[in-house]
Amino acid sequence: MHPIHQLRSTLDRFRPGAPLILRVVIGGLFVWHGIDKFDFGISMVEGMFRSWGAPAAGLAAPLTAVVDIAAGPALVAGLMARAAAFTLGLVMGLFGSQRGVTVGSRCQLGFPA
């Protein structure tokens, strides 16, 4: 058997559990990061958003923390996982980057530079 085929057959055994592992790890990271925003202080997160030029930084800071804490467990549990992932991705796209997130060559999410 060719080594590539052997590797593929070995990895195929993990295919059923891969989405669960990814959901647990990524969802857990979002929950931890959301809690961390409250631990360090929402005012610190707000100041960071303001320094990036994010609109409505006072609203965005607690909103991102709450979305992280609420959507993270939904992702882990697989309850409305696609909606939770979409919401987390949208929040990251809007507020997770200094200059916004450029998708492809024509679409920019986030706030203008």
C-alpha positions in Angstrom: 0.0 0.0 0.0 1.2 3.5 -0.9 2.3 5.5 2.2 -0.3 8.3 1.3 -3.1 5.8 1.2 -2.0 4.2 4.4 -1.9 7.7 6.1 -5.3 8.5 4.7 -6.8 5.2 6.0 -5.3 5.9 9.4 -6.7 9.4 9.6 -10.1 8.3 8.3 -10.5 6.4 11.6 -10.6 9.8 13.4 -13.1 11.4 11.1 -16.2 10.8 13.3 -14.6 12.4 16.4 -12.9 15.3 14.7 -15.8 17.8 14.7 -16.5 17.1 18.4 -12.8 17.7 19.3 -12.8 20.9 17.3 -16.0 22.2 18.8 -14.8 21.5 22.4 -11.4 23.1 21.9 -12.7 26.2 19.9 -15.8 26.7 22.0 -13.8 26.3 25.2 -11.3 29.0 24.0 -14.2 31.4 23.3 -15.7 30.9 26.8 -12.3 31.3 28.4 -11.6 34.5 26.3 -15.0 35.9 27.2 -14.5 35.4 30.9 -11.0 36.8 30.5 -12.5 40.0 29.2 -14.5 40.5 32.3 -11.6 39.5 34.6 -9.3 42.1 33.0 -12.1 44.6 32.9 -14.5 45.6 30.2 -13.1 49.1 30.4 -9.7 47.8 29.3 -11.3 46.0 26.3 -13.3 49.1 25.5 -10.1 51.2 25.5 -8.5 48.7 23.2 -11.5 48.9 20.8 -11.4 52.7 21.0 -7.7 52.7 20.1 -8.5 50.6 17.1 -11.2 53.1 16.0 -14.0 50.6 16.5 -17.5 52.3 16.4 -19.5 52.1 19.6 -16.6 50.7 21.6 -18.6 51.0 24.8 -21.2 48.7 23.4 -18.9 46.4 21.5 -16.7 45.5 24.5 -19.4 43.9 26.7 -21.2 42.5 23.6 -18.2 40.6 22.4 -17.6 39.2 25.9 -21.2 38.1 26.3 -21.3 36.5 22.8 -18.1 34.6 23.6 -19.5 33.3 26.8 -23.0 32.4 25.4 -22.0 31.0 22.0 -19.0 29.1 23.2 -21.0 26.5 25.2 -23.5 26.2 22.4 -20.7 25.3 20.0 -19.3 22.8 22.5 -22.7 21.2 23.0 -23.5 21.2 19.4 -26.7 23.1 20.0 -27.3 25.4 17.1 -23.5 25.0 16.4 -23.7 26.6 13.0 -25.6 29.7 14.3 -23.1 29.9 17.2 -20.1 29.6 14.8 -21.6 32.2 12.5 -22.2 34.6 15.4 -18.7 34.1 16.8 -17.2 34.6 13.3 -19.2 37.8 12.7 -18.2 39.3 16.0 -14.5 38.4 15.3 -14.8 39.9 11.9 -16.3 43.1 13.2 -14.3 43.7 16.3 -11.4 41.2 16.3 -8.9 43.0 14.1 -7.1 46.3 14.2 -8.1 47.2 10.7 -11.0 44.9 10.1 -10.8 41.6 8.2 -10.4 41.6 4.5 -12.1 38.7 2.7 -10.9 38.1 -0.7 -10.0 41.2 -2.7 -13.3 43.0 -2.7 -15.1 42.6 0.7 -14.0 44.1 4.0 -15.7 43.3 7.3 -15.1 45.5 10.3 -14.4 49.1 10.7 -12.5 51.3 8.2 -8.8 52.0 8.8 
